[in-house]
Amino acid sequence: MINNDFKYMAEALATDLAVFLSKDYNMSVEKALDTLYNSVTYSKLFNPKTGLYFQSSKYVYSFLKNELATGQMS
């Protein structure tokens, strides 16, 4: 079972990431969410073992931007 604090933190970060995508890539909210939900970054964000949920939204967003630019997370 996923800890409620973990879930809250990951969901808050996901919200920030969707907003960043919407603004930076001029995406609709729906497109930003679809892009986020289908990314490796999102799956890593919701894996507590990665620790991404504990990082700043800008830091996690840098991974997402890299993934969008290169097709891979690094």
N, CA, C and O atoms as a GROMACS GRO file, in nm:
protein
  296
    1MET      N    1   0.084  -0.119   0.000
    1MET     CA    2   0.000   0.000   0.000
    1MET      C    3   0.089   0.125   0.000
    1MET      O    4   0.192   0.131   0.067
    2ILE      N    5   0.046   0.223  -0.075
    2ILE     CA    6   0.123   0.347  -0.087
    2ILE      C    7   0.090   0.440   0.029
    2ILE      O    8  -0.027   0.463   0.061
    3ASN      N    9   0.193   0.491   0.091
    3ASN     CA   10   0.180   0.585   0.202
    3ASN      C   11   0.111   0.712   0.153
    3ASN      O   12   0.141   0.760   0.044
    4ASN      N   13   0.018   0.765   0.232
    4ASN     CA   14  -0.056   0.885   0.192
    4ASN      C   15   0.034   1.006   0.173
    4ASN      O   16   0.010   1.087   0.083
    5ASP      N   17   0.138   1.021   0.256
    5ASP     CA   18   0.230   1.134   0.241
    5ASP      C   19   0.304   1.124   0.107
    5ASP      O   20   0.318   1.224   0.036
    6PHE      N   21   0.351   1.005   0.074
    6PHE     CA   22   0.418   0.983  -0.054
    6PHE      C   23   0.325   1.019  -0.169
    6PHE      O   24   0.363   1.092  -0.260
    7LYS      N   25   0.204   0.967  -0.164
    7LYS     CA   26   0.106   0.991  -0.271
    7LYS      C   27   0.077   1.141  -0.285
    7LYS      O   28   0.071   1.192  -0.397
    8TYR      N   29   0.060   1.209  -0.175
    8TYR     CA   30   0.034   1.353  -0.179
    8TYR      C   31   0.150   1.428  -0.243
    8TYR      O   32   0.129   1.515  -0.328
    9MET      N   33   0.272   1.395  -0.200
    9MET     CA   34   0.390   1.465  -0.253
    9MET      C   35   0.406   1.439  -0.403
    9MET      O   36   0.435   1.532  -0.479
   10ALA      N   37   0.389   1.315  -0.446
   10ALA     CA   38   0.403   1.281  -0.587
   10ALA      C   39   0.295   1.349  -0.671
   10ALA      O   40   0.322   1.398  -0.780
   11GLU      N   41   0.172   1.352  -0.620
   11GLU     CA   42   0.063   1.416  -0.694
   11GLU      C   43   0.084   1.568  -0.703
   11GLU      O   44   0.053   1.628  -0.806
   12ALA      N   45   0.136   1.628  -0.598
   12ALA     CA   46   0.164   1.772  -0.600
   12ALA      C   47   0.271   1.802  -0.705
   12ALA      O   48   0.260   1.899  -0.780
   13LEU      N   49   0.374   1.720  -0.710
   13LEU     CA   50   0.479   1.737  -0.811
   13LEU      C   51   0.422   1.718  -0.951
   13LEU      O   52   0.456   1.794  -1.042
   14ALA      N   53   0.338   1.619  -0.968
   14ALA     CA   54   0.279   1.594  -1.099
   14ALA      C   55   0.197   1.714  -1.146
   14ALA      O   56   0.197   1.748  -1.264
   15THR      N   57   0.128   1.777  -1.054
   15THR     CA   58   0.051   1.897  -1.088
   15THR      C   59   0.144   2.007  -1.138
   15THR      O   60   0.117   2.071  -1.240
   16ASP      N   61   0.253   2.029  -1.066
   16ASP     CA   62   0.351   2.129  -1.109
   16ASP      C   63   0.407   2.096  -1.247
   16ASP      O   64   0.420   2.185  -1.332
   17LEU      N   65   0.439   1.970  -1.270
   17LEU     CA   66   0.497   1.930  -1.398
   17LEU      C   67   0.400   1.956  -1.512
   17LEU      O   68   0.440   2.001  -1.619
   18ALA      N   69   0.273   1.927  -1.491
   18ALA     CA   70   0.173   1.952  -1.594
   18ALA      C   71   0.160   2.101  -1.624
   18ALA      O   72   0.146   2.141  -1.740
   19VAL      N   73   0.167   2.184  -1.522
   19VAL     CA   74   0.161   2.329  -1.541
   19VAL      C   75   0.283   2.377  -1.620
   19VAL      O   76   0.269   2.457  -1.712
   20PHE      N   77   0.401   2.328  -1.584
   20PHE     CA   78   0.524   2.365  -1.656
   20PHE      C   79   0.514   2.326  -1.803
   20PHE      O   80   0.548   2.404  -1.892
   21LEU      N   81   0.467   2.204  -1.830
   21LEU     CA   82   0.453   2.158  -1.968
   21LEU      C   83   0.356   2.247  -2.045
   21LEU      O   84   0.383   2.286  -2.158
   22SER      N   85   0.246   2.277  -1.982
   22SER     CA   86   0.144   2.360  -2.047
   22SER      C   87   0.200   2.495  -2.085
   22SER      O   88   0.175   2.544  -2.195
   23LYS      N   89   0.275   2.556  -1.996
   23LYS     CA   90   0.330   2.689  -2.022
   23LYS      C   91   0.448   2.684  -2.119
   23LYS      O   92   0.452   2.760  -2.216
   24ASP      N   93   0.544   2.596  -2.093
   24ASP     CA   94   0.668   2.594  -2.172
   24ASP      C   95   0.649   2.541  -2.314
   24ASP      O   96   0.719   2.583  -2.406
   25TYR      N   97   0.556   2.448  -2.331
   25TYR     CA   98   0.536   2.387  -2.462
   25TYR      C   99   0.403   2.429  -2.525
   25TYR      O  100   0.362   2.374  -2.628
   26ASN      N  101   0.338   2.526  -2.464
   26ASN     CA  102   0.211   2.578  -2.515
   26ASN      C  103   0.111   2.465  -2.540
   26ASN      O  104   0.046   2.459  -2.644
   27MET      N  105   0.101   2.376  -2.442
   27MET     CA  106   0.010   2.262  -2.452
   27MET      C  107  -0.119   2.292  -2.378
   27MET      O  108  -0.122   2.367  -2.281
   28SER      N  109  -0.225   2.230  -2.426
   28SER     CA  110  -0.349   2.235  -2.349
   28SER      C  111  -0.327   2.153  -2.222
   28SER      O  112  -0.232   2.074  -2.214
   29VAL      N  113  -0.412   2.172  -2.124
   29VAL     CA  114  -0.400   2.097  -1.999
   29VAL      C  115  -0.412   1.947  -2.029
   29VAL      O  116  -0.338   1.866  -1.972
   30GLU      N  117  -0.504   1.912  -2.116
   30GLU     CA  118  -0.525   1.771  -2.149
   30GLU      C  119  -0.400   1.711  -2.213
   30GLU      O  120  -0.359   1.600  -2.178
   31LYS      N  121  -0.339   1.783  -2.306
   31LYS     CA  122  -0.219   1.734  -2.373
   31LYS      C  123  -0.102   1.725  -2.274
   31LYS      O  124  -0.025   1.629  -2.278
   32ALA      N  125  -0.089   1.823  -2.187
   32ALA     CA  126   0.017   1.822  -2.087
   32ALA      C  127   0.003   1.701  -1.994
   32ALA      O  128   0.101   1.633  -1.964
   33LEU      N  129  -0.119   1.675  -1.950
   33LEU     CA  130  -0.141   1.560  -1.863
   33LEU      C  131  -0.116   1.429  -1.936
   33LEU      O  132  -0.055   1.337  -1.881
   34ASP      N  133  -0.160   1.419  -2.060
   34ASP     CA  134  -0.137   1.299  -2.140
   34ASP      C  135   0.013   1.276  -2.159
   34ASP      O  136   0.061   1.164  -2.146
   35THR      N  137   0.086   1.382  -2.190
   35THR     CA  138   0.231   1.372  -2.207
   35THR      C  139   0.298   1.326  -2.078
   35THR      O  140   0.384   1.238  -2.079
   36LEU      N  141   0.258   1.388  -1.969
   36LEU     CA  142   0.315   1.352  -1.840
   36LEU      C  143   0.284   1.208  -1.803
   36LEU      O  144   0.374   1.133  -1.766
   37TYR      N  145   0.157   1.168  -1.813
   37TYR     CA  146   0.116   1.034  -1.770
   37TYR      C  147   0.183   0.924  -1.852
   37TYR      O  148   0.198   0.812  -1.803
   38ASN      N  149   0.222   0.954  -1.974
   38ASN     CA  150   0.285   0.855  -2.060
   38ASN      C  151   0.437   0.863  -2.060
   38ASN      O  152   0.502   0.802  -2.144
   39SER      N  153   0.493   0.936  -1.966
   39SER     CA  154   0.638   0.952  -1.961
   39SER      C  155   0.703   0.855  -1.862
   39SER      O  156   0.640   0.809  -1.767
   40VAL      N  157   0.829   0.826  -1.888
   40VAL     CA  158   0.908   0.746  -1.794
   40VAL      C  159   0.925   0.825  -1.664
   40VAL      O  160   0.924   0.768  -1.555
   41THR      N  161   0.941   0.955  -1.677
   41THR     CA  162   0.959   1.040  -1.559
   41THR      C  163   0.842   1.023  -1.463
   41THR      O  164   0.862   1.012  -1.342
   42TYR      N  165   0.721   1.020  -1.515
   42TYR     CA  166   0.602   1.003  -1.431
   42TYR      C  167   0.605   0.869  -1.359
   42TYR      O  168   0.575   0.862  -1.240
   43SER      N  169   0.640   0.763  -1.431
   43SER     CA  170   0.644   0.632  -1.366
   43SER      C  171   0.752   0.628  -1.258
   43SER      O  172   0.734   0.563  -1.155
   44LYS      N  173   0.862   0.695  -1.281
   44LYS     CA  174   0.969   0.700  -1.180
   44LYS      C  175   0.925   0.786  -1.061
   44LYS      O  176   0.960   0.757  -0.947
   45LEU      N  177   0.850   0.893  -1.088
   45LEU     CA  178   0.801   0.980  -0.982
   45LEU      C  179   0.714   0.902  -0.884
   45LEU      O  180   0.721   0.925  -0.763
   46PHE      N  181   0.633   0.811  -0.935
   46PHE     CA  182   0.542   0.734  -0.850
   46PHE      C  183   0.602   0.603  -0.802
   46PHE      O  184   0.530   0.515  -0.754
   47ASN      N  185   0.733   0.589  -0.816
   47ASN     CA  186   0.804   0.475  -0.759
   47ASN      C  187   0.881   0.528  -0.638
   47ASN      O  188   0.980   0.600  -0.656
   48PRO      N  189   0.840   0.494  -0.517
   48PRO     CA  190   0.905   0.551  -0.399
   48PRO      C  191   1.054   0.520  -0.389
   48PRO      O  192   1.128   0.593  -0.323
   49LYS      N  193   1.098   0.414  -0.454
   49LYS     CA  194   1.240   0.377  -0.446
   49LYS      C  195   1.330   0.477  -0.518
   49LYS      O  196   1.449   0.485  -0.486
   50THR      N  197   1.277   0.555  -0.613
   50THR     CA  198   1.360   0.651  -0.686
   50THR      C  199   1.388   0.777  -0.606
   50THR      O  200   1.489   0.843  -0.627
   51GLY      N  201   1.299   0.810  -0.513
   51GLY     CA  202   1.316   0.930  -0.432
   51GLY      C  203   1.281   1.059  -0.506
   51GLY      O  204   1.298   1.167  -0.450
   52LEU      N  205   1.232   1.051  -0.630
   52LEU     CA  206   1.198   1.173  -0.704
   52LEU      C  207   1.088   1.252  -0.637
   52LEU      O  208   1.085   1.375  -0.645
   53TYR      N  209   0.997   1.184  -0.571
   53TYR     CA  210   0.885   1.253  -0.505
   53TYR      C  211   0.934   1.351  -0.399
   53TYR      O  212   0.859   1.440  -0.358
   54PHE      N  213   1.056   1.335  -0.354
   54PHE     CA  214   1.113   1.417  -0.248
   54PHE      C  215   1.196   1.534  -0.302
   54PHE      O  216   1.250   1.613  -0.225
   55GLN      N  217   1.206   1.546  -0.434
   55GLN     CA  218   1.287   1.649  -0.498
   55GLN      C  219   1.200   1.769  -0.535
   55GLN      O  220   1.077   1.764  -0.527
   56SER      N  221   1.265   1.877  -0.576
   56SER     CA  222   1.189   1.995  -0.617
   56SER      C  223   1.124   1.970  -0.753
   56SER      O  224   1.171   1.888  -0.832
   57SER      N  225   1.016   2.040  -0.778
   57SER     CA  226   0.947   2.023  -0.905
   57SER      C  227   1.034   2.063  -1.025
   57SER      O  228   1.026   2.001  -1.131
   58LYS      N  229   1.115   2.166  -1.008
   58LYS     CA  230   1.204   2.209  -1.118
   58LYS      C  231   1.310   2.102  -1.148
   58LYS      O  232   1.344   2.081  -1.264
   59TYR      N  233   1.359   2.037  -1.045
   59TYR     CA  234   1.458   1.930  -1.064
   59TYR      C  235   1.395   1.813  -1.141
   59TYR      O  236   1.454   1.764  -1.237
   60VAL      N  237   1.278   1.770  -1.100
   60VAL     CA  238   1.210   1.660  -1.168
   60VAL      C  239   1.173   1.702  -1.310
   60VAL      O  240   1.179   1.622  -1.403
   61TYR      N  241   1.133   1.827  -1.326
   61TYR     CA  242   1.097   1.878  -1.459
   61TYR      C  243   1.216   1.873  -1.555
   61TYR      O  244   1.199   1.852  -1.675
   62SER      N  245   1.337   1.891  -1.502
   62SER     CA  246   1.455   1.884  -1.589
   62SER      C  247   1.467   1.744  -1.650
   62SER      O  248   1.510   1.730  -1.765
   63PHE      N  249   1.431   1.642  -1.576
   63PHE     CA  250   1.431   1.506  -1.630
   63PHE      C  251   1.324   1.490  -1.738
   63PHE      O  252   1.347   1.428  -1.842
   64LEU      N  253   1.207   1.546  -1.711
   64LEU     CA  254   1.098   1.536  -1.808
   64LEU      C  255   1.132   1.609  -1.937
   64LEU      O  256   1.107   1.557  -2.046
   65LYS      N  257   1.188   1.728  -1.926
   65LYS     CA  258   1.228   1.803  -2.047
   65LYS      C  259   1.332   1.725  -2.126
   65LYS      O  260   1.326   1.719  -2.249
   66ASN      N  261   1.428   1.666  -2.057
   66ASN     CA  262   1.530   1.586  -2.125
   66ASN      C  263   1.467   1.465  -2.194
   66ASN      O  264   1.503   1.430  -2.306
   67GLU      N  265   1.373   1.404  -2.126
   67GLU     CA  266   1.304   1.288  -2.185
   67GLU      C  267   1.228   1.329  -2.311
   67GLU      O  268   1.230   1.256  -2.410
   68LEU      N  269   1.164   1.444  -2.308
   68LEU     CA  270   1.090   1.490  -2.426
   68LEU      C  271   1.184   1.526  -2.541
   68LEU      O  272   1.150   1.505  -2.658
   69ALA      N  273   1.300   1.579  -2.508
   69ALA     CA  274   1.396   1.620  -2.612
   69ALA      C  275   1.471   1.501  -2.672
   69ALA      O  276   1.501   1.500  -2.791
   70THR      N  277   1.501   1.401  -2.590
   70THR     CA  278   1.586   1.290  -2.636
   70THR      C  279   1.515   1.157  -2.648
   70THR      O  280   1.566   1.064  -2.709
   71GLY      N  281   1.398   1.148  -2.589
   71GLY     CA  282   1.326   1.022  -2.590
   71GLY      C  283   1.367   0.928  -2.478
   71GLY      O  284   1.321   0.814  -2.471
   72GLN      N  285   1.453   0.977  -2.390
   72GLN     CA  286   1.495   0.894  -2.277
   72GLN      C  287   1.522   0.980  -2.154
   72GLN      O  288   1.556   1.098  -2.165
   73MET      N  289   1.505   0.921  -2.039
   73MET     CA  290   1.530   0.992  -1.914
   73MET      C  291   1.674   0.968  -1.873
   73MET      O  292   1.721   0.854  -1.871
   74SER      N  293   1.745   1.075  -1.840
   74SER     CA  294   1.881   1.057  -1.791
   74SER      C  295   1.916   1.160  -1.688
   74SER      O  296   2.028   1.160  -1.635
   0.00000   0.00000   0.00000
